Amino acid sequence: MAGKILIVDDDPFNLDLLEQELSGLGYATERANNGAQALQQIARVNPALVLLDYQMPDMNGIEVLRKVRQTDNDLPVVLITAHGTIERAVEAVKAGADDFVTKPFDPEHLAVVIKKALDRAQLKQDIEFLTQELGGRNYLVTGTSSAMRAVIDEAKKAAASKSTVLLLGESGTGKELFARSIHDWSERRLKPFVAINCAGLAKELLESDLFGHEKGAFTGAHQLKKGKLEFAHGGTVFLDEIGDLALELQTKLLRVLQEREFERVGGTTTIAADLRIIAATNRELEAAVSAGTFRADLYHRLNVIALTLPPLRERKEDIPALADYFLQRCAAETKKSFSTVADDAREKLMAYSWPGNVRELANVIERAVVLGDGPRLTLHHLPARVIGAQPPGGSAEISFHDAVNSYRRELIVRALANSQGNRANAAKALGMHRTHFMKLLKALQIT
């Protein structure tokens, strides 16, 4: 079983007895003698389940449970009491307990209760994971080109280890998708995958986002907040744009990598961090180290397994499959009838250099689906820059003609959108006679 069971009881004899029973069932345990210590242990070890005594001197089990539920609704908690009344059982369930057992407990019944609580927690996590999969937010890397296959093979080998992975490459090459795939290929695949953009927030906000903060840690910190590193316990953290991380946060991140622990902002309690780190950047980190903007020791900690994702222009064999994938996904999301890419449009997609890489391809396909009608994605659906791309031996005259028509179509579609579909108003906005406007609609296949 992953994780430990935290036993909370003010009676040392009961602690010993429960520890012995759980050890016999194969569970690792931690102990707490009172409510305050229990809360500290929960923050420190991230237990898989808490066995919580009801009657304790400083704060009773219900009070501890309510404090736990203020910050964590998913941690399984089983309440134990010597007074097994219906009223107390109802009170425990209302406070958020997963189950309720009485003293003296039956070892077999306790084993069943613990297994059920752990199974429910795992089932909830599995459902959330599968929902994410079916929702299409966690689609896998694809590629048939030799360049991409080589990187995929290395990534699968890296996924089987616990090593830190550094993803390198231009913007838009799909580094986050690759990180998700490494997570999915690993033994942590049913645990959280948490993505963090190191360039997306100010230093103070990013620090709180990463490590969390204690109540009163700074102005506006009205309650305790867990950080993303804490939520990712047992899973994978993807640190995108790692080259933009502030030096002060680089020091704190280095400790996480070295010691597998951290403290929340404004806190003193050490929190365990069972994490797989995947970092990504489009920057030259060695140059940043030389310039003094990136710590050399952090760079070497991150650069255990470095994978460079090839730009799309160097793996054009993958474009048809990627285009088909994005077309099917966008068509399903928008409920459009698109099902295939026409041959002439596919040729233009293959000829274009894609400076924005896979991200740009996804955007072009999405634009075509949103503005057009199926069932085929044709040249008329593509932007002028793509239509103007020249394959080897291509015809400049044809490309110019196609580019002009694409630009005309783009202007007309935009005018129609601005006029809420009113063709007369769209023609007027473009300074065109309505008859000529209607002829263009027909010629450009705009409905």
C-alpha positions as CSV (number, residue, x, y, z in Angstrom):
1,M,0.0,0.0,0.0
2,A,1.3,3.5,-0.9
3,G,1.4,5.9,2.0
4,K,1.0,5.3,5.8
5,I,-1.8,5.1,8.3
6,L,-1.7,7.8,11.0
7,I,-3.0,6.5,14.4
8,V,-4.2,9.3,16.7
9,D,-4.9,8.4,20.4
10,D,-3.8,9.9,23.7
11,D,-3.5,6.4,25.3
12,P,-0.1,4.8,24.6
13,F,-1.6,1.3,25.1
14,N,-4.2,1.9,22.4
15,L,-1.5,3.2,20.1
16,D,0.7,0.1,20.6
17,L,-2.3,-2.2,20.0
18,L,-3.5,-0.5,16.8
19,E,0.1,-0.3,15.5
20,Q,0.5,-4.0,16.1
21,E,-2.8,-4.9,14.4
22,L,-2.0,-2.7,11.4
23,S,1.5,-4.0,11.1
24,G,0.1,-7.5,10.9
25,L,-2.1,-6.4,8.0
26,G,0.9,-5.0,6.1
27,Y,0.3,-1.3,6.7
28,A,3.1,1.1,7.7
29,T,2.1,3.5,10.5
30,E,2.8,6.9,12.1
31,R,1.6,7.9,15.6
32,A,0.2,11.0,17.2
33,N,-0.6,11.5,20.9
34,N,-3.1,14.4,20.6
35,G,-5.0,16.5,18.1
36,A,-2.4,19.2,17.6
37,Q,0.3,16.6,16.9
38,A,-2.1,14.8,14.5
39,L,-2.5,17.9,12.4
40,Q,1.2,18.4,12.3
41,Q,1.8,14.8,11.3
42,I,-0.9,15.0,8.5
43,A,0.9,18.0,7.0
44,R,4.3,16.3,7.3
45,V,3.7,12.7,6.1
46,N,0.6,13.0,3.9
47,P,-0.9,9.8,5.3
48,A,-3.1,7.5,3.2
49,L,-5.7,7.2,6.0
50,V,-6.2,8.5,9.6
51,L,-7.5,6.4,12.5
52,L,-8.7,9.1,14.9
53,D,-9.7,8.6,18.5
54,Y,-12.8,10.5,19.5
55,Q,-12.0,11.2,23.2
56,M,-8.8,13.3,23.6
57,P,-8.0,16.0,26.2
58,D,-6.8,19.0,24.1
59,M,-9.3,18.7,21.2
60,N,-11.6,15.7,20.5
61,G,-11.7,13.7,17.3
62,I,-14.6,15.7,15.8
63,E,-12.7,18.9,16.3
64,V,-9.6,17.5,14.6
65,L,-11.7,16.1,11.8
66,R,-13.3,19.5,11.1
67,K,-9.9,21.1,10.9
68,V,-8.7,18.5,8.5
69,R,-11.8,19.0,6.3
70,Q,-11.1,22.7,6.1
71,T,-8.1,22.0,3.8
72,D,-8.6,18.4,2.6
73,N,-11.8,16.7,1.6
74,D,-10.2,13.6,0.2
75,L,-8.1,12.2,3.1
76,P,-9.9,9.1,4.5
77,V,-10.6,9.4,8.2
78,V,-12.0,6.7,10.4
79,L,-13.2,7.7,13.9
80,I,-12.8,5.4,16.9
81,T,-14.7,5.8,20.1
82,A,-15.6,3.9,23.2
83,H,-19.2,5.2,23.1
84,G,-20.9,3.8,20.0
85,T,-24.1,5.7,20.0
86,I,-26.2,6.5,16.9
87,E,-25.9,10.2,17.8
88,R,-22.1,10.1,17.8
89,A,-22.1,8.1,14.5
90,V,-24.3,10.8,12.9
91,E,-22.1,13.5,14.3
92,A,-19.0,11.8,12.9
93,V,-20.5,11.4,9.4
94,K,-21.7,15.0,9.3
95,A,-18.2,16.2,10.2
96,G,-16.8,14.3,7.3
97,A,-15.7,10.9,8.7
98,D,-15.5,8.1,6.2
99,D,-16.5,5.5,8.8
100,F,-16.9,4.8,12.5
101,V,-15.7,1.9,14.7
102,T,-16.2,1.3,18.5
103,K,-13.9,0.1,21.3
104,P,-13.1,-2.6,22.0
105,F,-12.7,-3.1,18.2
106,D,-12.9,-6.4,16.4
107,P,-9.6,-6.7,14.4
108,E,-11.4,-8.3,11.4
109,H,-14.0,-5.5,11.3
110,L,-11.3,-2.9,11.6
111,A,-9.4,-4.4,8.7
112,V,-12.6,-4.3,6.6
113,V,-13.3,-0.7,7.5
114,I,-9.8,0.4,6.6
115,K,-9.8,-1.5,3.3
116,K,-13.1,0.0,2.3
117,A,-12.0,3.5,3.1
118,L,-8.8,3.1,1.2
119,D,-10.6,1.5,-1.8
120,R,-13.1,4.3,-1.9
121,A,-10.3,6.9,-2.0
122,Q,-8.5,5.0,-4.7
123,L,-11.7,4.6,-6.7
124,K,-12.4,8.3,-6.5
125,Q,-8.8,9.1,-7.7
126,D,-9.2,6.5,-10.6
127,I,-12.5,8.0,-11.7
128,E,-11.0,11.5,-11.7
129,F,-8.0,10.2,-13.8
130,L,-10.2,8.4,-16.3
131,T,-12.5,11.4,-16.6
132,Q,-9.5,13.5,-17.5
133,E,-8.5,10.8,-20.0
134,L,-11.9,10.6,-21.6
135,G,-12.2,14.4,-21.7
136,G,-9.2,14.5,-24.0
137,R,-7.1,16.8,-21.8
138,N,-4.4,14.2,-21.5
139,Y,-3.9,13.0,-25.0
140,L,-0.7,11.2,-25.8
141,V,2.3,12.1,-27.9
142,T,2.1,10.8,-31.5
143,G,4.8,10.5,-34.1
144,T,6.0,8.1,-36.9
145,S,9.1,10.0,-37.9
146,S,12.5,8.5,-36.9
147,A,13.3,11.7,-35.0
148,M,10.2,11.5,-32.9
149,R,10.3,7.7,-32.4
150,A,13.8,8.0,-31.0
151,V,12.7,10.6,-28.4
152,I,9.6,8.6,-27.5
153,D,11.7,5.4,-27.0
154,E,14.0,7.3,-24.6
155,A,11.1,8.9,-22.8
156,K,9.5,5.5,-22.1
157,K,12.8,4.2,-20.7
158,A,13.0,7.4,-18.5
159,A,9.3,6.9,-17.4
160,A,10.2,3.5,-15.9
161,S,12.7,5.2,-13.6
162,K,12.4,7.7,-10.8
163,S,14.9,10.1,-12.4
164,T,14.2,13.8,-13.1
165,V,13.6,14.6,-16.8
166,L,14.5,17.8,-18.5
167,L,12.6,18.5,-21.8
168,L,14.2,20.9,-24.2
169,G,13.0,22.3,-27.5
170,E,11.4,25.3,-29.2
171,S,8.1,26.7,-28.0
172,G,5.1,24.8,-29.2
173,T,6.8,21.4,-29.7
174,G,4.5,19.8,-27.1
175,K,6.6,19.7,-24.0
176,E,3.7,19.5,-21.7
177,L,2.0,16.8,-23.7
178,F,5.3,14.9,-23.6
179,A,5.5,15.4,-19.8
180,R,1.9,14.0,-19.4
181,S,2.9,11.0,-21.5
182,I,5.9,10.3,-19.4
183,H,3.7,10.4,-16.3
184,D,1.1,8.1,-18.0
185,W,3.9,5.6,-18.9
186,S,5.2,5.6,-15.3
187,E,4.1,3.7,-12.2
188,R,2.7,7.1,-10.9
189,R,0.1,7.3,-13.6
190,L,-2.9,7.0,-11.2
191,K,-1.5,9.7,-9.0
192,P,-1.8,13.5,-9.7
193,F,-0.1,15.2,-12.6
194,V,0.3,18.9,-11.7
195,A,1.6,21.4,-14.3
196,I,3.1,24.7,-13.1
197,N,4.1,27.6,-15.4
198,C,7.2,29.2,-13.8
199,A,6.9,32.3,-16.0
200,G,3.2,32.8,-15.5
201,L,3.1,34.4,-12.1
202,A,5.0,37.0,-10.0
203,K,7.6,35.5,-7.7
204,E,5.5,35.9,-4.5
205,L,2.4,34.4,-6.1
206,L,4.4,31.6,-7.7
207,E,6.1,30.8,-4.3
208,S,2.6,30.5,-2.7
209,D,1.3,28.5,-5.7
210,L,4.2,26.0,-5.4
211,F,4.7,25.6,-1.7
212,G,1.4,26.9,-0.2
213,H,1.2,29.3,2.8
214,E,0.2,29.3,6.4
215,K,-2.7,31.5,7.6
216,G,-1.3,35.0,8.3
217,A,1.9,34.4,6.3
218,F,1.4,37.7,4.4
219,T,-1.3,40.3,3.8
220,G,-4.4,38.6,2.4
221,A,-3.4,35.1,3.6
222,H,-6.6,34.6,5.6
223,Q,-6.4,30.8,5.7
224,L,-4.0,28.0,5.2
225,K,-3.5,27.1,1.6
226,K,-1.8,23.9,0.3
227,G,0.6,24.3,-2.6
228,K,0.7,22.4,-5.8
229,L,3.7,20.4,-4.7
230,E,1.7,19.2,-1.7
231,F,-1.3,18.2,-3.9
232,A,1.0,16.4,-6.3
233,H,2.3,14.1,-3.5
234,G,2.9,10.6,-5.0
235,G,2.6,11.9,-8.5
236,T,4.4,14.1,-11.0
237,V,5.1,17.8,-11.1
238,F,5.7,19.5,-14.5
239,L,7.7,22.7,-14.2
240,D,7.2,24.5,-17.5
241,E,9.5,27.5,-18.4
242,I,11.9,26.5,-15.7
243,G,14.5,28.8,-17.1
244,D,12.4,31.8,-16.0
245,L,12.2,30.7,-12.3
246,A,13.5,33.4,-9.9
247,L,16.8,32.7,-8.2
248,E,15.2,32.7,-4.7
249,L,12.7,30.0,-5.8
250,Q,15.5,28.1,-7.5
251,T,17.1,27.6,-4.0
252,K,13.9,26.3,-2.5
253,L,13.3,24.0,-5.5
254,L,16.8,22.6,-5.1
255,R,16.0,21.6,-1.6
256,V,12.9,19.7,-2.8
257,L,15.0,17.8,-5.3
258,Q,17.7,17.0,-2.8
259,E,15.8,16.4,0.4
260,R,12.3,15.7,-0.9
261,E,10.8,18.1,1.7
262,F,9.7,21.8,2.0
263,E,7.8,24.2,4.3
264,R,4.9,26.4,3.4
265,V,5.4,30.1,3.1
266,G,5.3,31.4,6.7
267,G,5.4,27.9,8.1
268,T,7.9,25.8,10.2
269,T,6.4,22.4,9.7
270,T,8.4,20.2,7.3
271,I,6.3,18.5,4.6
272,A,7.4,15.4,2.9
273,A,7.4,15.5,-1.0
274,D,7.2,12.2,-2.8
275,L,7.4,13.7,-6.3
276,R,8.6,13.0,-9.8
277,I,9.9,16.2,-11.3
278,I,9.8,16.9,-15.1
279,A,11.0,20.4,-16.1
280,A,10.9,22.1,-19.5
281,T,12.4,25.1,-21.2
282,N,13.1,26.6,-24.6
283,R,16.1,28.5,-23.1
284,E,19.8,27.6,-23.2
285,L,20.2,26.7,-19.5
286,E,24.0,26.4,-19.8
287,A,24.2,30.0,-21.0
288,A,21.9,31.1,-18.1
289,V,24.3,29.3,-15.7
290,S,27.2,31.1,-17.2
291,A,25.3,34.4,-17.0
292,G,24.5,33.8,-13.3
293,T,20.7,33.8,-13.8
294,F,20.4,30.0,-13.2
295,R,21.9,28.0,-10.4
296,A,24.5,25.5,-11.6
297,D,23.6,23.0,-8.9
298,L,19.9,23.1,-9.8
299,Y,20.8,22.7,-13.5
300,H,22.8,19.5,-12.8
301,R,19.9,18.2,-10.6
302,L,17.4,18.8,-13.4
303,N,19.7,17.6,-16.2
304,V,19.6,13.9,-15.3
305,I,17.8,12.7,-18.4
306,A,17.6,15.5,-21.1
307,L,15.3,15.0,-24.0
308,T,15.2,17.4,-26.9
309,L,11.9,17.5,-28.8
310,P,12.4,18.1,-32.6
311,P,10.6,21.0,-34.2
312,L,7.7,20.1,-36.5
313,R,9.6,21.2,-39.6
314,E,12.1,18.4,-38.9
315,R,9.4,15.7,-38.6
316,K,6.9,16.5,-41.3
317,E,6.0,12.9,-41.7
318,D,4.0,13.4,-38.5
319,I,1.9,16.3,-39.8
320,P,-0.9,14.2,-41.4
321,A,-1.6,12.2,-38.3
322,L,-1.4,15.3,-36.1
323,A,-3.8,17.2,-38.4
324,D,-6.3,14.3,-38.4
325,Y,-6.1,14.1,-34.6
326,F,-6.7,17.8,-34.1
327,L,-9.5,17.8,-36.8
328,Q,-11.4,15.0,-35.1
329,R,-11.0,16.6,-31.7
330,C,-12.1,20.0,-32.8
331,A,-15.0,18.6,-34.8
332,A,-16.3,16.7,-31.7
333,E,-15.9,19.8,-29.5
334,T,-17.7,22.1,-31.9
335,K,-20.2,19.5,-33.2
336,K,-19.1,20.2,-36.8
337,S,-19.2,17.5,-39.5
338,F,-15.5,17.6,-40.5
339,S,-14.1,14.1,-41.0
340,T,-11.1,14.4,-43.3
341,V,-8.4,16.7,-44.7
342,A,-8.5,17.2,-48.5
343,D,-5.3,16.2,-50.4
344,D,-4.5,19.7,-51.6
345,A,-4.9,21.1,-48.1
346,R,-2.8,18.3,-46.7
347,E,0.0,19.2,-49.2
348,K,0.0,22.8,-48.0
349,L,0.1,21.7,-44.4
350,M,3.1,19.5,-45.3
351,A,4.8,22.4,-47.2
352,Y,4.5,25.0,-44.5
353,S,7.5,25.5,-42.1
354,W,5.4,25.8,-38.8
355,P,7.5,28.2,-36.8
356,G,4.9,27.8,-34.0
357,N,5.3,24.0,-34.2
358,V,2.5,21.6,-33.0
359,R,0.7,24.4,-31.2
360,E,0.5,26.4,-34.4
361,L,-0.8,23.4,-36.3
362,A,-3.5,22.8,-33.6
363,N,-4.6,26.5,-33.9
364,V,-4.8,26.4,-37.7
365,I,-7.0,23.3,-37.6
366,E,-9.2,24.8,-34.8
367,R,-9.6,28.0,-36.8
368,A,-10.6,26.0,-39.9
369,V,-13.2,24.0,-38.1
370,V,-14.7,26.9,-36.2
371,L,-15.0,29.2,-39.3
372,G,-15.9,26.5,-41.8
373,D,-18.2,23.7,-42.7
374,G,-17.4,20.0,-43.4
375,P,-17.1,17.3,-44.2
376,R,-13.7,18.0,-45.7
377,L,-11.1,20.6,-44.6
378,T,-10.0,22.2,-47.9
379,L,-7.6,24.9,-49.0
380,H,-10.4,27.5,-48.5
381,H,-10.3,26.8,-44.8
382,L,-6.6,27.5,-44.4
383,P,-5.0,30.9,-43.6
384,A,-3.0,32.7,-46.4
385,R,0.4,32.1,-44.8
386,V,-0.2,28.3,-45.0
387,I,-1.7,28.4,-48.5
388,G,1.3,30.5,-49.7
389,A,3.8,27.8,-48.6
390,Q,5.6,26.2,-51.5
391,P,6.3,22.5,-51.7
392,P,9.3,21.4,-53.9
393,G,8.5,22.2,-57.5
394,G,5.3,24.1,-56.5
395,S,3.6,26.6,-58.8
396,A,3.9,30.2,-57.7
397,E,1.0,31.3,-59.9
398,I,-1.4,28.8,-58.2
399,S,-0.1,29.6,-54.7
400,F,-0.8,33.4,-55.4
401,H,-4.3,32.6,-56.6
402,D,-5.0,30.4,-53.6
403,A,-3.5,32.9,-51.2
404,V,-5.7,35.7,-52.6
405,N,-8.8,33.6,-52.3
406,S,-7.9,32.6,-48.7
407,Y,-7.5,36.3,-47.7
408,R,-10.8,37.2,-49.4
409,R,-12.5,34.4,-47.5
410,E,-11.0,35.5,-44.2
411,L,-12.2,39.1,-44.6
412,I,-15.7,37.9,-45.6
413,V,-16.1,35.4,-42.7
414,R,-14.9,38.1,-40.3
415,A,-17.4,40.7,-41.7
416,L,-20.2,38.1,-41.4
417,A,-19.3,37.4,-37.8
418,N,-19.3,41.1,-37.0
419,S,-22.7,41.6,-38.6
420,Q,-24.2,38.5,-36.8
421,G,-24.6,36.8,-40.2
422,N,-26.4,39.7,-41.9
423,R,-25.1,39.5,-45.5
424,A,-26.3,43.0,-46.5
425,N,-24.5,44.6,-43.6
426,A,-21.4,42.5,-44.2
427,A,-21.2,43.6,-47.8
428,K,-21.7,47.3,-46.7
429,A,-18.9,47.0,-44.2
430,L,-16.6,45.7,-46.9
431,G,-17.6,48.5,-49.3
432,M,-19.0,45.9,-51.8
433,H,-22.2,45.7,-53.9
434,R,-24.5,43.1,-52.4
435,T,-24.7,41.2,-55.8
436,H,-20.9,40.9,-56.1
437,F,-20.7,39.9,-52.4
438,M,-23.2,37.1,-53.0
439,K,-21.2,35.8,-56.0
440,L,-18.0,35.7,-53.9
441,L,-19.9,33.7,-51.2
442,K,-20.8,31.1,-53.8
443,A,-17.3,31.1,-55.4
444,L,-15.5,30.8,-52.1
445,Q,-18.0,28.2,-50.8
446,I,-19.0,30.3,-47.8
447,T,-22.4,29.3,-46.4
